Amino acid sequence: MHKIGFDSDKYLKIQSEKILERIKMFDDKLYLEFGGKIFDDCHASRVLPGFRPDNKIRLLQQFKDDLEVIFCINASSIEKSKIRADYGISYELELLRLIEKLQGLDISINSVVVTMYREENNISRLEKTLKKRNIKMYIHRPTDGYPDNVDLIVSDKGYGKNPYIETTKKLVIVTAPGANSGKLGTCLSQLYHEHKRGIKAGYAKFETFPVWNMSLLHPVNIAYEAATVDLKDVNMIDPFHLEAYGINAVNYNRDISTFPILKNILLKITGKDIYKSPTDMGVNMIKDCIIDEEVIIDAAKDEIIRRYYNTLCEYKQKTCEREEVDLAKSLMDKLELSLTDREVARVANEKAKKSGANILAIELDEGTIVTGKESEILSASSAAFLNAIKKITGIPDKEYLLSPEILDGIYKMKQKTSYNTSYFLDLSEVLIALSICSVSNPIIKKALDELEKLRGCEAHCSYIIGKGELNALKNLGINLTCEPNM
């Protein structure tokens, strides 16, 4: 069994209580800026073993009757078809995916706001798609005077130029399909319009990381920096919180640098000095739900190493800059971590060196490491997967999950129909073949019934695998790293 270091049930209880407490601070409603992933928060579940990937949606469901959601998307993300690296789909498609999933849970979607609009052409396509789903779309242009001229920002010529979004619930979640989508600006614009109408609305921020009441050098907080090297987020001691309360609190550079502006804007809108620090704005209760500090520390260190490996591969593929690699390496150095600390990587690389072949290694739950070697018939991922599932289910090594006849038949078909020089079966093809064969073969059915046991396992490949196999491993819940070799 994977070691557990975090209590998700306790988290849902005390986090919902904290949000309810914040709602009660304001007479009419709360606009809650909601950061990170609503669904599938795999980073949190990796660094906080026991954190369920769907915790955030479970949290929202507790407020379902008093909640509505506004989505934000930056116009330039639509225009440039910006891709989410983790899902391999555009921000626009991710937005539609999130809307569909929330509606399936009976969570009310108020509207979509296209932010920072500068006459981009492609938004008409999104507008038509949303109209078919009976979802309103609003357009926010850049705010005149931002960030220095608070009098202009908080006026009819600033936020007042944005359309007012009518909301009816006590809790309004403002979220987005990715970073830099204009969530804060949308919240502040709404606060301006609400107060102008005599509605006493407030603002708060929900983000899982960094964890404000853990140390600056805690591996969980450093893992957050490792996850955001592309954004160049840097954790810092919140100087405003330290001055106001004499307590060290961790926040990140963007929130700290913009706080004086935000504080002045909130004061101008509401007439009240509500928050003394950017940390005050948050409602994060993560630290209170950690039940095994050692497990959390080890998991966070593992994540930092994984992130460094990912950055090395991205640099090799020319999808990131050298600066990001150097930043990821500096985070490794802070905790004196090395790539050799990843045992599954050491095993894969040693086997690859000895055999002269591509190798993928998978570390199973109990610590056993199984490997797979690329052959004429199977990719390294396919071979490792078959060996892993045999080990998990206790199927003897001599037993075939896929008979040589089936493998040979698929191989020959690929030779006839594919223009590739390699015809081996990749992991997606093996999974399809196994699914078909499981109908008549109880051994294969038994193996497929045990796939859940691979979720959370660590794996390493001696080369950068293709997107198809990468997605197949992700879907199995396997945490993969690769050597930066093409």
Secondary structure, 3 states (H helix, E strand, C coil): CCCCCECHHHHHHHHHHHHHHHHCCCCCEEEEEECCCCCCCHHHHHHCCCCCCCHHHHHHHCCHHHEEEEEEEEHHHHHCCCEECCCCEEHHHHHHHHHHHHHHCCCEEEEEEEECCCCCCCHHHHHHHHHHCCCEEEECCCCCCCCCCHHHHCCCCCHHHCCCCCCCCCEEEEECCCCCCCHHHHHHHHHHHHHHCCCCEEEEEECCCCCCCCCCCCHHHHHHHHHCCCCCCCEEECHHHHHHHCCCCEEEHHHHHHHHHHHHHHHHHHCCCCCCCCHHHECCCCHHHECCHHHHHHHHHHHHHHHHHHHHHHHHCCCCCHHHHHHHHHHHHHCCCCHHHCHHHHHHHHHHHHHCCCEEEEECCCCCEEEEECCCCECHHHHHHHHHHHHHHCCCCCCCCCCHHHHHHHHHHHHHHCCCCCCCECHHHHHHHHHHHHCCCHHHHHHHHCHHHHCCCEEEECCCCCHHHHHHHHHCCCEEEECCCC
